[in-house]
Amino acid sequence: MSRVLNFKSDYLPPKDPDKNRYGKYVHELGGMDAPGELFNIIPVKPGLVLSYGTHAGLPCPCPSINFEIGSSPVDFTFCLAGTATHRYHRFKGRKNIFEFTPQPGMNVISSLSHIWGNMDFHSLEKIAWVGLKVDPQLLFSYLEQQMDTVPKELATRFDKGDRHHCFLTRQMTPLMQATAWQIIHPPYTGKARELFLESRALALLAQQVTALTQAGPAHPPILPTPADLERIHGAKAILLKDIQAPPTIPRLARLAGINEFKLKRGFKQAFSTTIFGCLQQHRMKTAHTLLRDTSKNISEVASEVGYTNVSHFINAYRKQFGITPGVFKKTIRNAG
């Protein structure tokens, strides 16, 4: 039987970004009749995939692995036992081979797209590892409020997309190790086992996000370039052009010709508010003007500024101005 396992993976973009924000992880295994428990890949939720593997070592060595990666999400790998030398071709545009041997207890953070290579295990020792594959959009949603503390190499991955190879290592926390080992040895079977693995994957992601945002001193924020700043201002104009049916953020980014991550971060830097916050402020100001200067009733005003639910409009208006639109309208009438 062949002792070489061939592994291919890709990360396919969503077919309709307006409806589904996250991509799809696909993979192929071949070259061995029985790859055993070396690769287990379980979708946890949209944008998050759990992977893990073990190999007993004795009485037969772990197979060599040839791998080929197309596009890649952000990978968090938790090395629990055993060692293997990874050889990457086309790593960071290099023509030569980059070698790396993770050690037990190591947490590897990477996003390596459009590369190929192989892995050779060192001995008959036991192998155990856990991985999380996270869509960049999902990960950014967890990190965007603290991007100045996220390692700059990872922050750059959001700006440059999968053209940027992100690769950094650190030690796992004791809690990460405990959670990862629970994934390797789940105490349940059947559906209960599935639920347990999903819960542990989410816990491990929470621990990883916490570690990333407590990595060290803040670094200078990545500021938009003049060209990106022009696109961001263009995006604001597009956003406010039709407040009844504004574009989704993915569509807004495409219309403005800018990376979605750059748009969201740069928008806040340029206007001191989020994209939604800007839209909300404009809607409320427009509503205030309509209530003050026209005879339109509250339902008509709500519809004109993009609300299909009048109660939601009333709550938003009260939150913005500290008064309900009905009371404000009555005040205007009494003053006249």
GUBALUM-720514 format. One record per residue (C-alpha): residue in three letters; y, x, z. Coordinates in pm, whole numbers, plus 32768, in hexadecimal, padded with zeros to 4 digits. Layout:
! GUBALUM-720514
atom rest: ALA, north: Y, east: X, up: Z
...
This chain:
! GUBALUM-720514
atom rest: MET, north: 8000, east: 8000, up: 8000
atom rest: SER, north: 815D, east: 807C, up: 7FAB
atom rest: ARG, north: 8222, east: 8108, up: 80D0
atom rest: VAL, north: 8370, east: 80CC, up: 8025
atom rest: LEU, north: 8439, east: 7F8F, up: 8059
atom rest: ASN, north: 8544, east: 7F2F, up: 7F5C
atom rest: PHE, north: 8665, east: 7E65, up: 7FE5
atom rest: LYS, north: 8780, east: 7DCD, up: 7F19
atom rest: SER, north: 889E, east: 7CFD, up: 7F9C
atom rest: ASP, north: 89DE, east: 7C5D, up: 7F23
atom rest: TYR, north: 8AEF, east: 7B80, up: 7FB0
atom rest: LEU, north: 8B4D, east: 7A6D, up: 7EBF
atom rest: PRO, north: 8CAB, east: 79D6, up: 7ED2
atom rest: PRO, north: 8CC9, east: 7860, up: 7F10
atom rest: LYS, north: 8CBA, east: 778C, up: 7DD4
atom rest: ASP, north: 8DDC, east: 76B5, up: 7E4B
atom rest: PRO, north: 8EB5, east: 7770, up: 7F4B
atom rest: ASP, north: 8F7D, east: 7633, up: 7F91
atom rest: LYS, north: 8E45, east: 7583, up: 8014
atom rest: ASN, north: 8D76, east: 76A8, up: 8095
atom rest: ARG, north: 8E2E, east: 77D9, up: 8118
atom rest: TYR, north: 8D01, east: 78B6, up: 814D
atom rest: GLY, north: 8C1B, east: 7975, up: 8065
atom rest: LYS, north: 8AA0, east: 7976, up: 8056
atom rest: TYR, north: 89C4, east: 7A9B, up: 80B8
atom rest: VAL, north: 8899, east: 7ACC, up: 7FCF
atom rest: HIS, north: 8787, east: 7BD3, up: 7FDA
atom rest: GLU, north: 8640, east: 7C40, up: 7F3C
atom rest: LEU, north: 851C, east: 7CFF, up: 7FD3
atom rest: GLY, north: 8413, east: 7DAA, up: 7F04
atom rest: GLY, north: 832C, east: 7ED4, up: 7EE5
atom rest: MET, north: 8249, east: 7E83, up: 800C
atom rest: ASP, north: 813F, east: 7D7A, up: 8036
atom rest: ALA, north: 819B, east: 7D3C, up: 81A1
atom rest: PRO, north: 82F0, east: 7DB6, up: 8218
atom rest: GLY, north: 8296, east: 7D28, up: 836E
atom rest: GLU, north: 83AC, east: 7CEC, up: 8468
atom rest: LEU, north: 8494, east: 7DF7, up: 83DC
atom rest: PHE, north: 8583, east: 7CFA, up: 833F
atom rest: ASN, north: 85CB, east: 7BA4, up: 83D6
atom rest: ILE, north: 86FE, east: 7AF9, up: 8348
atom rest: ILE, north: 8775, east: 79B0, up: 83DE
atom rest: PRO, north: 88AF, east: 78EB, up: 837D
atom rest: VAL, north: 895C, east: 7885, up: 84C2
atom rest: LYS, north: 8A8E, east: 77C9, up: 8443
atom rest: PRO, north: 8B6A, east: 77D6, up: 830C
atom rest: GLY, north: 8BE6, east: 793A, up: 82F2
atom rest: LEU, north: 8AF4, east: 79CE, up: 83F1
atom rest: VAL, north: 8996, east: 7A5A, up: 83B8
atom rest: LEU, north: 88B5, east: 7AF4, up: 84C2
atom rest: SER, north: 87C7, east: 7C0A, up: 845B
atom rest: TYR, north: 86D5, east: 7CCE, up: 852F
atom rest: GLY, north: 859B, east: 7D9D, up: 8510
atom rest: THR, north: 848F, east: 7E5A, up: 85CA
atom rest: HIS, north: 8374, east: 7F44, up: 8573
atom rest: ALA, north: 826E, east: 7FBC, up: 8668
atom rest: GLY, north: 825A, east: 811E, up: 85DB
atom rest: LEU, north: 80F5, east: 8177, up: 8632
atom rest: PRO, north: 7FF6, east: 816A, up: 8599
atom rest: CYS, north: 80B4, east: 8179, up: 844E
atom rest: PRO, north: 8213, east: 81F7, up: 8405
atom rest: CYS, north: 8330, east: 8115, up: 83AB
atom rest: PRO, north: 835D, east: 80FF, up: 8232
atom rest: SER, north: 8474, east: 81AC, up: 8179
atom rest: ILE, north: 857B, east: 80B7, up: 8101
atom rest: ASN, north: 863B, east: 80C1, up: 7FBC
atom rest: PHE, north: 876E, east: 7FE5, up: 7FC7
atom rest: GLU, north: 886E, east: 7F66, up: 7ED1
atom rest: ILE, north: 89A2, east: 7EA8, up: 7F45
atom rest: GLY, north: 8A89, east: 7DDA, up: 7E6A
atom rest: SER, north: 8BAB, east: 7D37, up: 7F1D
atom rest: SER, north: 8B97, east: 7D42, up: 8095
atom rest: PRO, north: 8C17, east: 7C79, up: 81BD
atom rest: VAL, north: 8C78, east: 7D33, up: 82F9
atom rest: ASP, north: 8B3E, east: 7DB9, up: 83A3
atom rest: PHE, north: 8B10, east: 7DF8, up: 8515
atom rest: THR, north: 89D0, east: 7EB6, up: 855D
atom rest: PHE, north: 8941, east: 7EED, up: 86B9
atom rest: CYS, north: 8849, east: 800F, up: 86C2
atom rest: LEU, north: 874F, east: 7FDD, up: 87DC
atom rest: ALA, north: 862A, east: 80C9, up: 879F
atom rest: GLY, north: 85BD, east: 81CE, up: 86A1
atom rest: THR, north: 8681, east: 82A4, up: 85AD
atom rest: ALA, north: 869E, east: 82AB, up: 8433
atom rest: THR, north: 876E, east: 8379, up: 8345
atom rest: HIS, north: 8841, east: 82A5, up: 8259
atom rest: ARG, north: 88AB, east: 8340, up: 810F
atom rest: TYR, north: 89C8, east: 828D, up: 8060
atom rest: HIS, north: 8A28, east: 82C3, up: 7EF7
atom rest: ARG, north: 8B87, east: 8266, up: 7E7C
atom rest: PHE, north: 8C00, east: 8260, up: 7FE4
atom rest: LYS, north: 8D7E, east: 8250, up: 7FE0
atom rest: GLY, north: 8D7B, east: 82AF, up: 7E70
atom rest: ARG, north: 8CC5, east: 83F6, up: 7EAC
atom rest: LYS, north: 8BCC, east: 846D, up: 7DAA
atom rest: ASN, north: 8B05, east: 852F, up: 7EAC
atom rest: ILE, north: 8A23, east: 849B, up: 7FB6
atom rest: PHE, north: 8AA4, east: 8438, up: 810C
atom rest: GLU, north: 899C, east: 8450, up: 8220
atom rest: PHE, north: 89A7, east: 839E, up: 836D
atom rest: THR, north: 88A6, east: 8381, up: 8485
atom rest: PRO, north: 88F9, east: 8272, up: 8583
atom rest: GLN, north: 8873, east: 82A6, up: 86E2
atom rest: PRO, north: 87EC, east: 81A4, up: 87D9
atom rest: GLY, north: 890E, east: 8101, up: 8891
atom rest: MET, north: 89F9, east: 811E, up: 8769
atom rest: ASN, north: 8ACD, east: 8001, up: 86E1
atom rest: VAL, north: 8B16, east: 8032, up: 856E
atom rest: ILE, north: 8C34, east: 7F6F, up: 84D0
atom rest: SER, north: 8C32, east: 7F7A, up: 8357
atom rest: SER, north: 8C7D, east: 7ED3, up: 820E
atom rest: LEU, north: 8BDE, east: 7F9D, up: 80F8
atom rest: SER, north: 8BEA, east: 7EF1, up: 7FA6
atom rest: HIS, north: 8B63, east: 7F69, up: 7E58
atom rest: ILE, north: 8A90, east: 8086, up: 7EDD
atom rest: TRP, north: 8921, east: 80E7, up: 7EDA
atom rest: GLY, north: 8847, east: 81D6, up: 7F9B
atom rest: ASN, north: 8714, east: 81FB, up: 8075
atom rest: MET, north: 86A2, east: 820E, up: 81DF
atom rest: ASP, north: 8594, east: 82F4, up: 826A
atom rest: PHE, north: 850F, east: 82C3, up: 83CA
atom rest: HIS, north: 84D4, east: 83FB, up: 8496
atom rest: SER, north: 838C, east: 83C7, up: 8548
atom rest: LEU, north: 828A, east: 82CC, up: 85BD
atom rest: GLU, north: 8379, east: 8249, up: 86C6
atom rest: LYS, north: 83C9, east: 80D9, up: 86F7
atom rest: ILE, north: 84E9, east: 804B, up: 862C
atom rest: ALA, north: 85C9, east: 7F30, up: 86A6
atom rest: TRP, north: 871B, east: 7EC1, up: 8622
atom rest: VAL, north: 87F9, east: 7D8C, up: 8611
atom rest: GLY, north: 890D, east: 7D3D, up: 8518
atom rest: LEU, north: 8A1D, east: 7C3C, up: 84E1
atom rest: LYS, north: 8AA9, east: 7BFF, up: 8386
atom rest: VAL, north: 8BFB, east: 7B55, up: 83A2
atom rest: ASP, north: 8CD0, east: 7AC7, up: 828B
atom rest: PRO, north: 8E22, east: 7B7B, up: 828D
atom rest: GLN, north: 8EDA, east: 7A2D, up: 8297
atom rest: LEU, north: 8E19, east: 79C0, up: 83CB
atom rest: LEU, north: 8E48, east: 7B0F, up: 8477
atom rest: PHE, north: 8FBC, east: 7B13, up: 842A
atom rest: SER, north: 8FE0, east: 79BA, up: 84CB
atom rest: TYR, north: 8F5E, east: 7A50, up: 8610
atom rest: LEU, north: 902F, east: 7B8E, up: 85FD
atom rest: GLU, north: 9179, east: 7B2F, up: 8559
atom rest: GLN, north: 9236, east: 7AFA, up: 86A0
atom rest: GLN, north: 91E2, east: 7C5E, up: 870F
atom rest: MET, north: 91D7, east: 7D1F, up: 85C8
atom rest: ASP, north: 92B2, east: 7E35, up: 8652
atom rest: THR, north: 9198, east: 7E98, up: 8741
atom rest: VAL, north: 907F, east: 7E7F, up: 8640
atom rest: PRO, north: 9010, east: 7FD3, up: 85B8
atom rest: LYS, north: 90F1, east: 801D, up: 848F
atom rest: GLU, north: 8FCC, east: 8066, up: 83AA
atom rest: LEU, north: 8F4B, east: 7F05, up: 83E0
atom rest: ALA, north: 90A8, east: 7E6E, up: 83C4
atom rest: THR, north: 90CF, east: 7F1C, up: 8273
atom rest: ARG, north: 8F8B, east: 7E77, up: 81FE
atom rest: PHE, north: 9037, east: 7D25, up: 8212
atom rest: ASP, north: 9158, east: 7D9A, up: 813A
atom rest: LYS, north: 9097, east: 7E56, up: 802F
atom rest: GLY, north: 8F5E, east: 7D7F, up: 8020
atom rest: ASP, north: 8E0C, east: 7E15, up: 7FD6
atom rest: ARG, north: 8EAF, east: 7F2F, up: 7F10
atom rest: HIS, north: 8EEA, east: 7FCF, up: 8062
atom rest: HIS, north: 8DBA, east: 8066, up: 810B
atom rest: CYS, north: 8DCE, east: 802E, up: 8280
atom rest: PHE, north: 8CE8, east: 8101, up: 835A
atom rest: LEU, north: 8D10, east: 8151, up: 84CB
atom rest: THR, north: 8C30, east: 8178, up: 85F9
atom rest: ARG, north: 8C47, east: 814E, up: 8770
atom rest: GLN, north: 8B5D, east: 811C, up: 8896
atom rest: MET, north: 8AD8, east: 7FC5, up: 88E7
atom rest: THR, north: 8B41, east: 7F2B, up: 8A30
atom rest: PRO, north: 8A28, east: 7EE0, up: 8B28
atom rest: LEU, north: 8A5D, east: 7D6E, up: 8AE3
atom rest: MET, north: 8A33, east: 7DA6, up: 896B
atom rest: GLN, north: 88ED, east: 7E60, up: 89A8
atom rest: ALA, north: 8866, east: 7D4D, up: 8A8A
atom rest: THR, north: 88C0, east: 7C3C, up: 8990
atom rest: ALA, north: 8830, east: 7CFC, up: 8869
atom rest: TRP, north: 86E6, east: 7D36, up: 891E
atom rest: GLN, north: 86D5, east: 7BBF, up: 8969
atom rest: ILE, north: 86E1, east: 7B87, up: 87F0
atom rest: ILE, north: 85C1, east: 7C7B, up: 87BE
atom rest: HIS, north: 84F4, east: 7BD3, up: 88D1
atom rest: PRO, north: 8551, east: 7A5F, up: 88D8
atom rest: PRO, north: 84A6, east: 79A1, up: 89F5
atom rest: TYR, north: 846F, east: 7864, up: 8927
atom rest: THR, north: 83AD, east: 77ED, up: 87F9
atom rest: GLY, north: 83E6, east: 76EA, up: 86E9
atom rest: LYS, north: 8534, east: 7635, up: 86DB
atom rest: ALA, north: 8594, east: 76AD, up: 8834
atom rest: ARG, north: 8571, east: 7811, up: 87B2
atom rest: GLU, north: 865F, east: 77C3, up: 8691
atom rest: LEU, north: 8761, east: 7734, up: 877F
atom rest: PHE, north: 873F, east: 785E, up: 8866
atom rest: LEU, north: 876F, east: 7959, up: 874B
atom rest: GLU, north: 88A2, east: 789E, up: 86CD
atom rest: SER, north: 8938, east: 789C, up: 882B
atom rest: ARG, north: 88F5, east: 7A10, up: 8859
atom rest: ALA, north: 898C, east: 7A60, up: 8704
atom rest: LEU, north: 8ACC, east: 79A8, up: 8763
atom rest: ALA, north: 8AD3, east: 7A56, up: 88B6
atom rest: LEU, north: 8AA8, east: 7BA8, up: 880F
atom rest: LEU, north: 8BC1, east: 7B5A, up: 871B
atom rest: ALA, north: 8CA3, east: 7AFA, up: 883F
atom rest: GLN, north: 8C51, east: 7C45, up: 88E9
atom rest: GLN, north: 8C98, east: 7D02, up: 87A6
atom rest: VAL, north: 8DE7, east: 7C54, up: 8771
atom rest: THR, north: 8E47, east: 7CA0, up: 88DA
atom rest: ALA, north: 8DED, east: 7E0E, up: 88AE
atom rest: LEU, north: 8EB5, east: 7E28, up: 876B
atom rest: THR, north: 8FF0, east: 7D98, up: 8806
atom rest: GLN, north: 8FD3, east: 7E79, up: 8937
atom rest: ALA, north: 8F8F, east: 7FB2, up: 886E
atom rest: GLY, north: 90C1, east: 8072, up: 88DB
atom rest: PRO, north: 923C, east: 8089, up: 88B9
atom rest: ALA, north: 92E3, east: 7FB3, up: 87B7
atom rest: HIS, north: 932E, east: 8052, up: 8667
atom rest: PRO, north: 9465, east: 8008, up: 8595
atom rest: PRO, north: 943D, east: 7EBF, up: 84DB
atom rest: ILE, north: 93E8, east: 7ECE, up: 836A
atom rest: LEU, north: 9528, east: 7E53, up: 82C5
atom rest: PRO, north: 9533, east: 7DA4, up: 8174
atom rest: THR, north: 95AC, east: 7E6E, up: 804A
atom rest: PRO, north: 96E7, east: 7DF9, up: 7F95
atom rest: ALA, north: 960C, east: 7D65, up: 7E81
atom rest: ASP, north: 9534, east: 7CAD, up: 7F7F
atom rest: LEU, north: 9669, east: 7C35, up: 8039
atom rest: GLU, north: 96EA, east: 7B9C, up: 7EF6
atom rest: ARG, north: 959D, east: 7AEA, up: 7EC8
atom rest: ILE, north: 95AA, east: 7A6C, up: 8030
atom rest: HIS, north: 9702, east: 79D4, up: 7FF6
atom rest: GLY, north: 9678, east: 793C, up: 7EB7
atom rest: ALA, north: 9557, east: 78AB, up: 7F7D
atom rest: LYS, north: 964B, east: 7807, up: 806F
atom rest: ALA, north: 9702, east: 7763, up: 7F4D
atom rest: ILE, north: 95B9, east: 76E2, up: 7EC0
atom rest: LEU, north: 954B, east: 7665, up: 8015
atom rest: LEU, north: 9685, east: 7597, up: 8050
atom rest: LYS, north: 96A3, east: 7512, up: 7EEE
atom rest: ASP, north: 95B8, east: 73F0, up: 7F33
atom rest: ILE, north: 9597, east: 73AB, up: 80A6
atom rest: GLN, north: 94D5, east: 726C, up: 8064
atom rest: ALA, north: 93B5, east: 732F, up: 7FC9
atom rest: PRO, north: 93E4, east: 74A3, up: 8010
atom rest: PRO, north: 92E1, east: 759D, up: 7F8F
atom rest: THR, north: 91D5, east: 7627, up: 8073
atom rest: ILE, north: 920A, east: 778B, up: 80E7
atom rest: PRO, north: 9104, east: 7819, up: 7FF5
atom rest: ARG, north: 91A8, east: 7762, up: 7ED3
atom rest: LEU, north: 9305, east: 77C6, up: 7F48
atom rest: ALA, north: 9298, east: 7933, up: 7F47
atom rest: ARG, north: 9210, east: 7912, up: 7DE6
atom rest: LEU, north: 934A, east: 7863, up: 7D69
atom rest: ALA, north: 9426, east: 7971, up: 7E05
atom rest: GLY, north: 9349, east: 7A8B, up: 7D85
atom rest: ILE, north: 9304, east: 7B2A, up: 7ED6
atom rest: ASN, north: 91DA, east: 7B75, up: 7FB3
atom rest: GLU, north: 91A9, east: 7A5E, up: 80B2
atom rest: PHE, north: 919F, east: 7B50, up: 81D8
atom rest: LYS, north: 92E6, east: 7BF2, up: 8167
atom rest: LEU, north: 9382, east: 7A9C, up: 813A
atom rest: LYS, north: 9328, east: 7A1D, up: 8295
atom rest: ARG, north: 938F, east: 7B59, up: 834B
atom rest: GLY, north: 94C1, east: 7B9F, up: 8273
atom rest: PHE, north: 9539, east: 7A37, up: 828C
atom rest: LYS, north: 9547, east: 7A50, up: 8403
atom rest: GLN, north: 95F8, east: 7BA1, up: 83F2
atom rest: ALA, north: 96F8, east: 7B1C, up: 82FA
atom rest: PHE, north: 973E, east: 79C6, up: 8391
atom rest: SER, north: 96CB, east: 79E7, up: 84FE
atom rest: THR, north: 95DE, east: 78C2, up: 84D5
atom rest: THR, north: 9492, east: 7870, up: 8437
atom rest: ILE, north: 946A, east: 77C5, up: 82E7
atom rest: PHE, north: 940D, east: 7681, up: 8394
atom rest: GLY, north: 9529, east: 76A9, up: 848B
atom rest: CYS, north: 9622, east: 76D3, up: 8370
atom rest: LEU, north: 959F, east: 759D, up: 82BF
atom rest: GLN, north: 95A9, east: 74D7, up: 8403
atom rest: GLN, north: 9710, east: 753D, up: 8450
atom rest: HIS, north: 9781, east: 74DB, up: 82F3
atom rest: ARG, north: 96CF, east: 738D, up: 830A
atom rest: MET, north: 9773, east: 733C, up: 8457
atom rest: LYS, north: 98CF, east: 73A3, up: 83E1
atom rest: THR, north: 98A4, east: 72CE, up: 82A8
atom rest: ALA, north: 982B, east: 71A9, up: 837A
atom rest: HIS, north: 9953, east: 71CF, up: 8466
atom rest: THR, north: 9A44, east: 71C1, up: 8340
atom rest: LEU, north: 999A, east: 7091, up: 82A8
atom rest: LEU, north: 999E, east: 6FD3, up: 83F1
atom rest: ARG, north: 9B0D, east: 7025, up: 8425
atom rest: ASP, north: 9B96, east: 6FF1, up: 82C5
atom rest: THR, north: 9ABA, east: 6EE3, up: 8228
atom rest: SER, north: 9A40, east: 6D87, up: 8278
atom rest: LYS, north: 98D2, east: 6DE9, up: 824F
atom rest: ASN, north: 97EC, east: 6D7D, up: 8369
atom rest: ILE, north: 9708, east: 6E67, up: 842B
atom rest: SER, north: 95D4, east: 6E25, up: 8352
atom rest: GLU, north: 9698, east: 6E70, up: 8214
atom rest: VAL, north: 9725, east: 6FB1, up: 82A4
atom rest: ALA, north: 95CE, east: 701D, up: 8320
atom rest: SER, north: 953D, east: 6FEC, up: 81C4
atom rest: GLU, north: 965C, east: 70A3, up: 811C
atom rest: VAL, north: 9627, east: 71DC, up: 81ED
atom rest: GLY, north: 94B0, east: 71E1, up: 81B9
atom rest: TYR, north: 9419, east: 711A, up: 82D9
atom rest: THR, north: 9314, east: 7010, up: 8290
atom rest: ASN, north: 92F0, east: 6FC2, up: 8403
atom rest: VAL, north: 9430, east: 6F3D, up: 84A1
atom rest: SER, north: 93B8, east: 6F8B, up: 8604
atom rest: HIS, north: 9389, east: 70F9, up: 85A6
atom rest: PHE, north: 94E8, east: 70FC, up: 8515
atom rest: ILE, north: 957E, east: 7064, up: 8651
atom rest: ASN, north: 94CD, east: 7164, up: 872D
atom rest: ALA, north: 953E, east: 7286, up: 8651
atom rest: TYR, north: 96A6, east: 7209, up: 864C
atom rest: ARG, north: 96AC, east: 71E0, up: 87C8
atom rest: LYS, north: 961D, east: 733E, up: 87F3
atom rest: GLN, north: 972D, east: 73CD, up: 8711
atom rest: PHE, north: 985D, east: 730F, up: 8793
atom rest: GLY, north: 97F6, east: 7288, up: 88E9
atom rest: ILE, north: 9830, east: 7121, up: 887A
atom rest: THR, north: 976A, east: 7027, up: 87AC
atom rest: PRO, north: 97EA, east: 6FCC, up: 8650
atom rest: GLY, north: 9806, east: 6E61, up: 86BF
atom rest: VAL, north: 98ED, east: 6EB5, up: 87E1
atom rest: PHE, north: 99B8, east: 6F9E, up: 8703
atom rest: LYS, north: 99DD, east: 6E8F, up: 85F8
atom rest: LYS, north: 9A4B, east: 6D95, up: 8703
atom rest: THR, north: 9B4A, east: 6E8D, up: 878A
atom rest: ILE, north: 9BDE, east: 6EB9, up: 862D
atom rest: ARG, north: 9BFA, east: 6D40, up: 85FF
atom rest: ASN, north: 9CA3, east: 6D0F, up: 8752
atom rest: ALA, north: 9D96, east: 6E29, up: 870B
atom rest: GLY, north: 9DF9, east: 6D87, up: 85C3
